[in-house]
Amino acid sequence: MVGDNFRLGDFIERTLRADTAPALMSELKSALVHWGFPHMACGAFGEPERPLDDMSVPAVVVDYPEEWQKYYFEKNYVTIDPVITRACQAYVPYRWDQLRDLTNPQKRMFKEATEAGLRHGITVPVHGPNGSIFVASVASPHTDIDHLRSLSVANVLVTQVYSVLVGMRHPGAPSAPVSLTARERECLIWSARGKSSWDIGVILNISDNTVNFHLKNAMGKLKASTRVLAIVKAIRMGLIVP
């Protein structure tokens, strides 16, 4: 089954050992292939040094089928692609088939993308400082993709890689140690295992509001804007073991 024998902890360790951006992207690529997504495009939007009128493809890595890339730019799809537009506005990952209110040219673009082997797509936006956004879009030709599971996995993988990439670009000095309470650790661990706030409340015999309170506190201590980023940071720092 797709994703069998994949260990998140091992992936995190490999990304932490990567000493260059290409090596880091190679780890992400390998992990995504393991989960049935052989095609990827990722890069940064909203960087201060990028001119506002720069219409070049906003990606540092693109390994979609070459014929599709050529056709995509010949048709100037970069100017109408809803995946790019939505990425700048979204704070959670989304599947391409969840996009609504598409124009006829956009519908035609997705139909042609499917014919080119990009049958199922997922986009993960990660918002950084100063309005910057790191975006990764992954695509699969397979018909038996587990959409819910794949969405969560892609989110975790991309968020981890972004965190390491930021560390490469801005090494700085080590931050002060983070101290989580026992409850905060428990809530993060169960959240890392895919449990909702309601599920965690039942497991720990507390209300879901209390769960959210502990998770919010943990996110604040870890300087994380999302639960996923908080989980990734906590694992990297050895604060939790999912």
C-alpha positions as CSV (number, residue, x, y, z in Angstrom):
1,M,0.0,0.0,0.0
2,V,1.2,3.5,-0.8
3,G,3.0,5.0,2.2
4,D,3.7,1.7,3.9
5,N,6.9,1.5,5.9
6,F,7.3,5.3,5.9
7,R,8.7,6.7,9.1
8,L,8.2,10.4,9.8
9,G,11.0,10.4,12.4
10,D,13.5,9.1,9.8
11,F,12.4,11.6,7.3
12,I,12.9,14.5,9.8
13,E,16.3,13.2,10.6
14,R,17.3,13.0,7.0
15,T,16.1,16.6,6.3
16,L,18.0,17.8,9.4
17,R,21.2,16.3,7.9
18,A,20.7,17.9,4.5
19,D,23.3,20.6,4.1
20,T,22.1,22.2,0.9
21,A,18.7,23.3,-0.5
22,P,19.0,20.8,-3.4
23,A,19.7,17.9,-0.9
24,L,16.7,19.0,1.1
25,M,14.4,19.1,-1.9
26,S,15.7,15.7,-2.9
27,E,14.5,14.3,0.5
28,L,11.1,15.9,-0.1
29,K,10.9,14.5,-3.6
30,S,11.7,11.0,-2.4
31,A,9.2,11.1,0.4
32,L,6.4,12.3,-1.9
33,V,7.2,9.6,-4.5
34,H,6.9,7.1,-1.6
35,W,3.4,8.4,-1.1
36,G,2.4,8.2,-4.8
37,F,3.1,11.8,-5.8
38,P,6.0,11.8,-8.3
39,H,5.5,15.4,-9.5
40,M,6.3,18.5,-7.5
41,A,6.6,22.3,-8.0
42,C,7.6,24.5,-5.1
43,G,9.0,28.0,-4.4
44,A,8.4,31.3,-2.6
45,F,5.9,34.1,-3.2
46,G,5.9,37.5,-1.7
47,E,9.6,37.9,-1.2
48,P,10.5,41.6,-0.8
49,E,13.3,41.4,-3.4
50,R,10.9,40.1,-6.1
51,P,9.6,42.9,-8.3
52,L,5.8,43.2,-8.3
53,D,5.7,42.9,-12.1
54,D,7.8,39.7,-12.2
55,M,5.6,37.1,-13.9
56,S,8.1,34.4,-14.1
57,V,7.2,31.0,-12.7
58,P,7.4,31.4,-8.9
59,A,9.2,28.1,-8.3
60,V,12.7,26.9,-7.3
61,V,11.9,23.3,-8.1
62,V,9.6,22.1,-10.9
63,D,9.5,18.5,-12.1
64,Y,6.2,18.2,-13.7
65,P,6.3,16.4,-17.1
66,E,8.4,18.4,-19.5
67,E,5.8,18.4,-22.2
68,W,3.2,19.8,-19.8
69,Q,5.6,22.5,-18.6
70,K,6.2,23.6,-22.2
71,Y,2.5,23.5,-23.0
72,Y,1.6,25.3,-19.8
73,F,3.8,28.3,-20.6
74,E,2.8,28.3,-24.3
75,K,-0.8,28.7,-23.2
76,N,0.2,31.3,-20.6
77,Y,-1.7,29.4,-18.0
78,V,0.5,30.9,-15.2
79,T,-1.7,34.0,-15.5
80,I,-5.0,32.1,-14.8
81,D,-3.9,29.2,-12.7
82,P,-6.2,29.1,-9.7
83,V,-3.7,26.9,-7.8
84,I,-1.3,29.9,-7.6
85,T,-4.1,32.5,-6.8
86,R,-5.5,30.4,-4.0
87,A,-2.1,29.6,-2.6
88,C,-1.5,33.2,-1.7
89,Q,-4.8,33.4,0.2
90,A,-5.0,30.0,1.9
91,Y,-3.7,29.0,5.3
92,V,-4.4,25.3,5.0
93,P,-3.6,22.8,2.3
94,Y,-6.1,22.0,-0.3
95,R,-6.8,19.5,-3.1
96,W,-7.1,20.9,-6.6
97,D,-10.5,19.3,-7.0
98,Q,-11.7,21.4,-4.1
99,L,-11.3,24.6,-6.1
100,R,-14.6,26.2,-7.0
101,D,-16.0,28.9,-9.3
102,L,-13.6,28.0,-12.1
103,T,-13.8,29.8,-15.4
104,N,-14.0,27.8,-18.6
105,P,-10.3,28.3,-19.4
106,Q,-9.4,27.1,-15.9
107,K,-11.6,24.0,-16.3
108,R,-9.9,23.3,-19.6
109,M,-6.5,23.7,-18.0
110,F,-7.2,21.1,-15.3
111,K,-8.7,18.7,-17.9
112,E,-5.5,19.0,-19.9
113,A,-3.4,18.6,-16.8
114,T,-5.2,15.4,-16.0
115,E,-4.5,14.2,-19.6
116,A,-0.8,15.0,-19.0
117,G,-0.6,12.8,-15.9
118,L,-1.4,15.3,-13.2
119,R,-4.6,13.6,-12.2
120,H,-4.7,14.4,-8.4
121,G,-3.1,17.6,-7.0
122,I,-2.5,19.0,-3.6
123,T,-1.1,22.5,-2.7
124,V,0.4,23.3,0.7
125,P,1.0,27.0,1.5
126,V,3.2,27.9,4.5
127,H,3.1,31.5,5.5
128,G,6.4,33.0,6.8
129,P,7.6,36.3,8.1
130,N,7.1,39.6,6.3
131,G,4.3,38.3,4.1
132,S,6.4,35.6,2.4
133,I,4.7,32.4,1.4
134,F,6.3,29.1,0.6
135,V,4.2,27.0,-1.6
136,A,4.5,23.4,-2.7
137,S,2.2,21.7,-5.2
138,V,2.4,18.0,-5.7
139,A,0.6,15.8,-8.3
140,S,-0.1,12.1,-8.9
141,P,-1.1,10.1,-11.9
142,H,-2.7,7.4,-9.8
143,T,-6.4,6.7,-9.5
144,D,-6.3,5.1,-6.0
145,I,-5.1,8.0,-3.9
146,D,-6.3,8.3,-0.3
147,H,-7.2,12.0,-0.5
148,L,-7.6,12.7,3.2
149,R,-4.5,10.9,4.2
150,S,-2.4,12.3,1.4
151,L,-3.5,15.9,2.3
152,S,-2.3,15.4,5.9
153,V,1.0,13.8,4.9
154,A,1.8,16.4,2.2
155,N,1.2,19.1,4.8
156,V,3.6,17.6,7.4
157,L,6.3,16.9,4.8
158,V,6.3,20.3,3.2
159,T,6.1,22.1,6.6
160,Q,9.1,20.2,7.9
161,V,11.1,21.0,4.7
162,Y,10.2,24.7,4.9
163,S,11.3,24.8,8.6
164,V,14.7,23.4,7.7
165,L,15.0,25.7,4.6
166,V,14.4,28.7,6.8
167,G,17.1,27.5,9.1
168,M,19.5,27.3,6.2
169,R,18.8,30.8,5.0
170,H,18.7,32.4,8.5
171,P,20.9,30.3,10.7
172,G,21.2,32.9,13.5
173,A,21.8,32.0,17.1
174,P,20.1,29.1,18.9
175,S,16.8,30.1,20.4
176,A,16.0,29.8,24.1
177,P,14.9,26.4,25.3
178,V,11.2,25.7,25.1
179,S,9.5,24.1,28.0
180,L,6.1,22.4,27.5
181,T,3.8,21.3,30.2
182,A,2.8,17.6,30.4
183,R,-0.7,18.5,29.0
184,E,0.8,20.5,26.2
185,R,3.0,17.6,25.2
186,E,0.1,15.1,25.4
187,C,-2.1,17.3,23.2
188,L,0.6,17.7,20.6
189,I,1.4,14.0,20.6
190,W,-2.2,13.0,20.0
191,S,-2.6,15.7,17.4
192,A,0.5,14.4,15.6
193,R,-1.3,11.0,15.6
194,G,-4.2,12.6,13.6
195,K,-6.6,13.1,16.4
196,S,-9.0,16.1,16.5
197,S,-9.5,18.3,19.5
198,W,-12.7,16.4,20.3
199,D,-10.9,13.0,20.1
200,I,-8.1,14.3,22.3
201,G,-10.5,15.6,24.9
202,V,-12.2,12.1,25.1
203,I,-8.8,10.4,25.4
204,L,-7.5,12.8,28.1
205,N,-10.9,13.3,29.8
206,I,-10.9,17.0,29.3
207,S,-13.0,19.3,27.1
208,D,-12.1,20.1,23.5
209,N,-11.9,23.8,24.6
210,T,-9.2,22.8,27.1
211,V,-7.4,20.9,24.4
212,N,-7.4,23.9,22.2
213,F,-6.1,26.0,25.1
214,H,-3.1,23.7,25.6
215,L,-2.4,23.5,21.9
216,K,-2.6,27.3,21.5
217,N,-0.1,27.7,24.4
218,A,2.2,25.1,22.9
219,M,2.0,26.9,19.5
220,G,2.9,30.2,21.2
221,K,5.9,28.7,22.9
222,L,7.1,27.1,19.7
223,K,6.4,30.2,17.7
224,A,4.3,28.2,15.3
225,S,1.4,29.5,13.3
226,T,-0.3,26.2,12.8
227,R,-0.6,22.9,14.7
228,V,1.4,21.1,12.1
229,L,4.3,23.4,12.4
230,A,4.1,23.2,16.2
231,I,4.2,19.4,15.9
232,V,7.2,19.4,13.5
233,K,9.1,21.8,15.7
234,A,8.4,19.8,18.9
235,I,9.6,16.6,17.2
236,R,12.7,18.3,15.9
237,M,13.5,19.6,19.4
238,G,12.9,16.3,21.0
239,L,10.0,17.5,23.0
240,I,7.6,14.9,21.8
241,V,7.8,11.4,20.2
242,P,4.6,10.7,18.2
